[in-house]
Amino acid sequence: MEGLSLANEDKIMSANLKYLSLGILVFQTTSLVLTMRYSRTLKEEGPRYLSSTAVVVAELLKIMACILLVYKDSKCSLRTLNRILHDEILNKPMETLKLAIPSGIYTLQNNLLYVALSNLDAATYQVTYQLKILTTALFSVSMLGKKLGVYQWLSLIILMTGVAFVQWPSDSQELDSKELSAGSQFVGLMAVLTACFSSGFAGVYFEKILKETKQSVWIRNIQLGFFGSIFGLMGVYIYDGELVSKNGFFQGYNQLTWIVVILQALGGLVIAAVIKYADNILKGFATSLSIILSTLISYFWLQDFVPTSVFFLGAILVITATFLYGYDPKPTGNPTKA
């Protein structure tokens, strides 16, 4: 009886962690998109914060958070933490160097998201960015030899159709975008599409590395953050070096900027938790809820988005595709299978 009660407690704990991680994912995804969009379009005195520096700060915060998590896993022993970091990172330089490729791509992707949200409303961005499901699937097939089922191929076709509808221009939309948006729709779209391809490749490459080694996700994120910081600083020097030397690294930073940076740093950690505790169906639900919330808040609060019937049709198709891609039909002959 005691064994059963412990098993039930474990199941309840697992379910709680599953829904907690998904709730945090919905909050993080929605709030990051909306605050990033708001921070890039807000008219204020003085210089605007540099997105390149925000990417670097987010990487440094992610490293600090992962070190704390490794410290917790090592039973709060500084000696054990030091040994783990030394053995897993410094003593395995080739393993660490493998993370340079996905890290560089993730850094590019993070910078592109700022460009995208400077030029697209939050709702259009959220729906279009789901094309990363397509790119991830294609890279999974080509790099990992993964086989997709009928439902998954069908979902990818629906996904492409839905995004095409969302991006379909209308006369009212063109007028509204000129009045409401402070950027170029084309630049925003190109930034999102490039981010989708970079996200797909880097995600599959990272998954391949995780499967080949036994290092923890937190150690891998420290390695990613280390290279991300280096690549990010190179980007700051190349693109914004003059502005930094003139007005400082933290120019234009305010409370809103720090919220954006912290939310971006949380992103990788939340996704790691979702991968550990949740399944594809629930991830699809979280993504869909995030799209709906972003659309509503973008319309009612930011007031930079005017919905059309074509947009709603596209959004519904994208949400349907998200669920369908994660659908895994259980064999009928084995109903007791967990």
Secondary structure, DSSP 8 states (H G I E B T S, - for coil): -HHHHHHHHHHHHHHHHHHHHHHHHHHHHHHHHHHHHHHHH---SS----HHHHHHHHHHHHHHHHHHHHHHHTTT-HHHHHHHHIIIIIT-HHHHHTTHHHHHHHHHHHHHHHHHHHHS-HHHHHHHGGGHHHHHHHHHHHHH-----HHHHHHHHHHHHHHHHHT---HHHHHHHHHH-SS-HHHHHHHHHHHHHHHHHHHHHHHHHHHH----HHHHHHHHHHHHHHHHHHHHHHHHHHHHHHH-TTTT--HHHHHHHHHHHHHHHHHHHHHHH--HHHHHHHHHHHHHHHHHHIIIII------HHHHHHHHHHHHHHHHHT-----TT-TT--
